[in-house]
Amino acid sequence: MLTVQAYKPALRLPFFLAGLAVAALAAIMLVRIPSGWKAGYLAAVAVLTLNRCTGRYLFARKNKTNKIGRPESER
């Protein structure tokens, strides 16, 4: 994840705040939606979370760094 941290560090705070806003919106929607929709909404959130986690894992594997901090592809 060093590659991600080094890429435009000025964007970290805005992206973090945007993530918090999306999480707050998801929580508000979970409370306010009709009870018949809750199962579908929770399933959609679970699928999206799994996709995001899988993407981060694959990105980390692809950009794995060696001990000097350079990606293995630059060896």
C-alpha distances in whole Angstrom, upper triangle without the diagonal:
4,5,5,6,9,10,13,13,16,15,13,16,18,16,16,19,20,18,20,23,22,22,25,27,26,28,31,31,31,34,36,36,39,39,40,36,34,34,33,30,29,28,27,24,23,23,21,19,18,18,15,13,14,13,9,10,11,9,6,10,11,8,8,9,12,13,14,10,11,10,13,15,16,18
4,5,5,6,9,12,11,15,15,13,16,19,17,17,20,21,20,22,25,25,25,28,29,29,31,33,34,34,37,39,39,42,42,43,40,38,37,36,34,32,32,30,28,27,27,24,22,22,21,18,17,18,16,13,14,15,11,9,12,12,9,9,8,11,12,11,8,9,9,13,14,15,16
4,5,5,6,10,11,14,14,13,17,18,16,17,21,21,20,23,25,24,25,28,29,29,31,34,34,34,37,39,39,42,42,43,39,38,37,36,33,32,32,30,27,27,26,24,22,22,20,18,17,17,15,12,14,14,10,9,12,11,7,9,9,12,14,13,9,9,8,12,13,13,16
4,5,5,8,9,12,11,10,13,15,12,13,17,17,16,19,21,21,21,24,26,25,27,30,30,31,34,35,35,39,39,40,36,34,34,33,30,29,29,27,24,24,24,21,19,20,18,15,15,16,13,10,13,13,10,9,13,12,9,11,12,15,17,16,12,13,12,15,16,16,19
4,6,8,6,10,10,8,12,14,12,13,16,17,16,18,21,21,22,24,26,26,28,30,31,32,34,36,36,40,40,41,38,36,36,35,32,31,31,29,26,26,26,23,21,22,21,17,17,19,16,13,15,16,13,12,15,15,12,13,13,16,17,16,12,13,13,17,18,18,21
4,6,6,10,10,10,14,15,14,15,19,19,19,21,24,24,25,27,29,29,31,33,34,35,37,39,39,43,44,44,41,39,39,38,35,34,34,32,29,29,29,26,24,25,24,20,20,21,19,16,18,18,15,14,17,16,13,14,13,16,16,15,11,12,13,16,17,16,19
4,6,9,9,9,13,14,12,14,17,17,18,20,22,22,23,26,27,28,30,32,32,34,36,37,38,41,42,42,39,37,38,36,33,32,32,30,28,28,27,24,23,24,22,19,19,20,17,15,18,18,14,14,17,16,13,15,15,18,19,18,14,14,14,17,17,17,20
4,5,6,8,11,11,11,13,16,16,17,19,21,21,23,25,26,27,29,31,32,33,36,37,37,41,42,43,39,37,38,36,33,33,33,31,28,29,29,25,24,26,24,20,22,23,20,18,20,21,17,17,21,20,17,19,18,21,22,21,17,17,18,21,21,21,24
4,5,5,8,10,10,11,14,15,16,18,20,21,22,24,25,26,28,30,31,32,34,36,37,40,41,42,39,37,38,36,33,32,33,31,28,29,29,25,24,26,24,21,21,23,20,18,21,21,18,18,21,21,18,19,19,21,22,20,17,18,18,22,23,22,25
4,6,7,8,9,11,13,14,15,17,18,20,21,23,24,26,27,29,30,32,34,35,36,39,41,42,38,37,38,36,33,33,34,31,28,30,30,26,25,27,26,22,23,25,23,20,23,24,21,21,25,24,21,23,22,25,26,24,21,21,22,26,26,26,29
4,6,5,6,8,10,11,12,14,15,16,18,20,21,22,24,26,27,29,31,32,32,36,37,38,35,33,34,33,30,29,30,27,25,26,26,23,22,24,22,19,20,22,20,18,21,22,19,19,23,22,20,22,22,25,26,25,22,22,22,25,26,26,29
4,6,5,6,9,10,10,12,14,15,16,18,20,21,23,24,26,27,29,30,31,35,36,37,34,32,33,32,28,28,29,26,23,25,25,21,20,22,21,17,18,21,18,16,19,21,18,18,21,21,19,21,21,24,25,24,20,21,21,25,25,26,28
4,5,5,6,9,10,11,12,14,15,16,18,20,21,22,24,26,27,29,30,34,35,36,33,31,33,31,28,28,29,27,24,25,26,22,21,24,23,19,20,23,21,19,22,24,21,21,25,25,23,24,24,27,28,27,24,25,25,28,29,29,32
4,5,5,6,9,10,10,12,14,15,16,18,20,21,22,24,26,27,28,32,33,35,31,30,31,30,26,26,28,25,22,24,25,21,20,23,22,19,20,23,21,19,23,24,21,22,26,26,24,26,26,29,30,29,26,27,26,30,30,30,33
4,5,5,6,9,10,10,12,14,15,16,18,20,21,22,25,26,26,30,31,32,29,27,29,27,24,24,25,22,19,21,21,18,17,20,18,15,17,19,17,15,19,20,18,19,22,22,21,23,24,27,28,28,24,25,24,27,28,28,31
4,5,5,6,9,10,11,12,14,15,17,18,20,21,23,24,26,29,30,32,28,26,28,27,23,23,24,22,19,20,21,18,16,19,19,15,16,19,18,16,19,21,19,19,23,23,22,23,24,27,28,28,24,26,25,28,29,30,32
4,5,5,6,9,10,10,12,14,15,16,18,20,21,22,24,28,29,31,27,26,27,26,23,23,25,22,19,21,22,19,18,21,21,17,19,22,21,19,22,24,22,23,26,27,25,27,28,31,32,32,28,29,29,32,32,33,36
4,5,5,6,9,10,10,12,14,15,16,18,20,21,22,26,27,29,25,24,25,24,20,21,22,20,17,19,20,17,16,19,19,15,18,21,19,18,21,23,21,22,26,26,25,27,28,31,33,32,29,29,29,32,32,33,36
4,5,5,6,9,10,11,12,14,15,17,19,20,21,24,25,27,23,22,23,22,18,18,19,17,14,16,17,14,13,16,16,13,14,18,16,15,18,20,19,20,23,24,23,25,26,30,31,31,28,28,27,30,31,32,35
4,5,5,6,9,10,11,12,14,15,17,18,20,24,24,26,23,21,23,22,19,18,20,18,15,17,19,16,15,18,18,15,17,20,19,18,21,23,22,23,26,27,26,27,29,32,33,33,30,31,30,33,34,35,38
4,5,5,6,9,10,10,12,14,16,16,18,22,23,25,22,20,22,21,18,18,20,18,15,18,19,16,16,20,19,17,19,22,21,20,24,26,24,25,29,29,28,30,32,35,36,36,33,34,33,35,36,37,40
4,5,5,6,9,10,10,12,14,15,16,20,21,22,19,17,19,18,14,15,17,14,12,15,16,13,13,16,16,14,16,19,18,18,21,23,22,23,27,27,27,29,31,34,36,36,32,33,31,34,34,36,39
4,5,5,6,9,10,11,13,14,15,19,20,21,18,16,18,17,14,13,16,14,11,13,15,12,11,15,16,14,15,19,19,18,21,23,22,23,26,28,27,29,30,34,35,36,32,33,32,34,35,37,39
4,5,5,6,9,10,11,12,14,18,19,21,18,16,19,18,15,15,18,16,13,16,18,16,15,19,20,18,19,22,22,22,24,27,26,27,30,31,31,32,34,37,38,39,35,36,35,38,39,40,43
4,5,5,6,9,10,10,12,16,17,19,16,15,17,16,13,14,16,14,12,15,17,15,15,19,19,18,20,23,22,22,25,27,27,28,31,32,32,33,35,39,40,41,37,38,36,39,39,41,44
4,6,5,6,9,10,10,14,15,16,13,12,14,13,9,10,13,11,9,12,14,12,12,16,17,15,17,20,20,21,23,25,25,26,29,30,31,32,34,38,39,40,36,37,35,38,38,40,43
4,5,5,6,9,10,14,14,16,14,12,14,14,11,11,14,13,11,13,16,15,14,18,19,18,19,22,23,23,25,28,28,28,31,33,33,34,36,39,40,41,38,39,37,40,40,42,45
4,5,5,6,9,12,14,16,14,12,15,16,12,13,16,15,13,16,19,17,17,21,22,21,23,26,26,26,28,31,30,32,34,36,36,37,39,42,44,44,41,42,40,43,43,45,48
4,5,5,6,10,11,13,10,9,13,12,9,11,14,13,11,15,17,16,16,20,20,20,22,25,25,25,28,30,30,31,34,35,35,37,39,43,44,45,42,42,40,43,43,45,48
4,6,6,9,9,11,9,7,10,11,8,8,12,12,10,13,16,15,15,18,20,20,21,24,25,25,27,29,30,31,33,35,35,37,39,42,44,45,42,42,41,42,43,45,48
4,6,9,9,12,11,9,12,14,11,11,15,15,14,16,19,19,19,22,24,23,24,27,28,28,31,33,33,34,37,38,39,40,42,45,46,48,44,45,44,46,46,49,51
4,7,9,12,10,10,13,14,12,13,16,16,15,18,21,20,21,24,25,25,27,29,30,30,33,35,35,36,39,40,40,42,44,48,49,50,46,47,45,47,48,50,53
4,6,8,7,7,11,11,9,11,14,14,14,17,19,18,20,22,23,24,26,28,29,30,32,33,34,36,38,39,40,41,44,47,49,50,47,47,45,47,47,50,52
4,5,6,7,10,11,10,12,15,15,16,18,20,21,22,24,26,26,28,30,31,32,34,36,37,38,40,41,43,44,47,50,52,53,50,50,48,50,50,52,55
4,5,5,8,10,10,11,14,15,16,17,19,20,21,24,25,26,28,29,31,32,34,35,37,38,40,41,42,44,46,50,51,53,49,50,48,49,50,53,55
4,6,7,8,10,11,13,14,16,17,19,20,21,23,24,26,27,29,30,32,33,35,36,38,39,41,42,44,47,50,52,53,50,50,48,49,49,52,54
4,6,5,6,9,10,11,12,14,16,17,18,20,21,23,24,26,27,29,30,32,33,35,36,37,39,40,43,47,49,50,47,47,44,46,46,49,51
4,5,5,6,8,10,10,12,14,15,16,18,20,21,22,24,26,27,28,30,31,33,34,36,37,38,41,44,46,48,44,45,43,44,45,47,49
4,5,5,6,9,10,11,12,14,15,17,18,20,21,22,24,26,27,29,30,32,33,34,36,37,40,43,45,47,44,44,42,43,43,46,48
4,5,5,6,9,10,11,12,14,15,16,18,20,21,23,24,26,27,28,30,32,33,35,36,39,42,44,46,43,43,40,41,41,44,47
4,5,5,6,9,10,11,12,14,15,16,18,20,21,23,24,26,27,29,30,32,33,34,37,41,43,44,41,41,38,40,40,43,45
4,5,5,6,9,10,10,12,14,15,16,18,20,21,22,24,26,27,28,30,31,32,35,39,40,42,39,39,37,38,39,42,44
4,5,5,6,9,10,11,12,14,15,16,18,20,21,22,24,26,27,28,30,31,34,38,40,41,38,38,36,37,37,40,42
4,5,5,6,8,10,11,12,14,15,16,18,20,21,22,24,26,27,28,30,33,36,39,40,37,37,34,35,35,38,41
4,6,5,6,9,10,10,12,14,15,17,18,20,21,22,24,26,27,28,31,34,36,38,34,35,32,34,34,37,39
4,6,5,6,9,10,11,12,14,15,16,18,20,21,22,24,26,27,30,33,35,37,33,34,31,32,33,36,38
4,5,5,6,9,10,11,12,14,15,16,18,20,21,22,24,25,29,32,34,36,33,33,30,31,31,34,36
4,5,5,6,9,10,11,12,14,15,16,18,20,21,22,24,27,31,33,34,31,31,28,29,30,32,35
4,5,5,6,9,10,11,12,14,15,17,18,20,21,22,25,28,30,32,29,29,27,28,29,31,33
4,5,5,6,9,10,10,12,14,15,16,18,20,21,24,27,29,31,28,28,25,26,27,30,32
4,5,5,6,9,10,11,12,14,15,16,18,20,23,26,29,30,27,27,24,25,25,28,30
4,5,5,6,9,10,10,12,14,15,16,18,21,24,27,28,25,25,22,23,24,26,29
4,5,5,6,9,10,11,12,14,15,16,19,22,25,26,23,23,21,22,23,26,27
4,5,5,6,8,10,11,12,14,15,19,22,24,26,23,23,20,20,21,24,26
4,5,5,6,9,10,10,12,14,17,21,23,25,21,21,18,19,19,22,24
4,6,5,6,9,10,10,12,15,18,21,22,18,18,16,17,18,21,23
4,5,5,6,9,10,10,14,17,19,21,18,18,15,16,17,20,21
4,5,5,6,9,10,13,17,20,21,18,17,14,15,15,18,20
4,5,5,6,8,12,15,18,19,16,15,12,13,13,16,18
4,5,5,6,9,12,15,16,13,13,10,11,13,15,17
4,6,5,9,12,15,17,14,13,10,10,11,15,16
4,6,9,12,16,17,14,12,9,9,9,12,14
4,6,10,13,13,11,9,6,7,8,10,12
4,7,10,11,9,8,6,6,9,11,12
4,7,8,5,5,4,5,9,9,10
4,6,5,6,6,6,9,9,9
4,5,8,9,9,13,12,11
4,6,9,10,13,11,10
4,7,9,12,10,11
4,6,8,7,8
4,5,6,7
4,5,5
4,6
4
